[in-house]
Amino acid sequence: MAALAEFESLVKFYGSHQALGPLSLSLPGGAVGLLGPNGAGKTTLLRILMGVIPPTSGTVRILGEEVNPGAKAVRRKIGYAPEGEALFPELSGVEAVSFAGRLVGMGKVESIERAHQVLDYVDLGEARYRRVETFSTGMRQRLKLAQALVHDPALLVLDEPTEGVDPEARIALLELIAELRAEHGLQVLLSTHLLNDVERLATHALVLRDGRAVTHGPLSELKRAPAGGYLVRVAGGMDKLQEALTARGVAWEPAAANLRVSLDDPREVLRIVAQAGLVVRHLAPFELTLDEAFTQAVAGGASNA
């Protein structure tokens, strides 16, 4: 599978302000979350990826092809659902989706036929002739997804796709996006401040701060606690395990129903448990939540990536 995106010495200035870079890294194919606080450079990066604005220097490739502003071949591979309204309220649902198809070069008949298909897919078939201004927030988010899908892209770029929707609509939308990834093979780049959305949809993440990458990689690696250790739960008395660990000078702390044990070797954990006459019920590496990992990454400063 080709890399979702590749950046080589990517830099973007607005006047004298350096908004992005230098950025040199590769994002793997699949589903990637783009994270960062306000002003981190996420919007600038998306605009460069879409070919809307040029970088000041450096190169960008999407699915193996170099991105240049106005390049239609690459643009047709991307389906984009922008943040905010980004809709013409006087249009009907089918007109709005057909219009998006025409913008990427589809013919009139083809774009209308395809608009009907994707509206059915996102469960807006019954509202296809209603004016967009009558749509609820959840319906508008699904309509933007339909616009992004109309030309059958290889990559979906989603900017805050669940913004403003109620919990039930949010779950339905996330399930739909996950289905597109799992059953139809679409690659996904998800920019959002909702870390639960990233954890649900993505396998990798890129975290930006002040225009630079502070970390990127598989979510499992990003959540790996710097201090390490293991979560342990035993049958036979957690107090006995605490006593055994303390007697051996091993640091531990409560973690819900488990103990977080400050040992890097799980075999050593098992030896202590066995010597104490206990039985292991649960043993797993300690991980941060994605929120904790994100907070630590942003607070830790920018890398040279």
ABEGO torsion letter per residue (X at the ends): XBBABBBBGBBBBBEABBABOBBBBBBBBEBBBBBEBBGAGAAAAAAAAAGABBBABEBBBBGGBBBBBGBAAAAAABBBBBBEAGBBAABBAAAAAAAAAAAAGBBAAAAAAAAAAAAAAAGAAAAAABBAAABBAAAAAAAAAAAAAAAGBABBBBBGAABGBBAAAAAAAAAAAAAAAAAAGBBBBBBBABAAAAAAABABBBBBBGGBBABBEBAAAAABBAAEEBBBBBBGEAAAAAAAAAAAGBBBBBBEABBBBBBABAAAAAAAAAAAGBBBABBBBBBBBAAAAAAAAAAAEBBAX
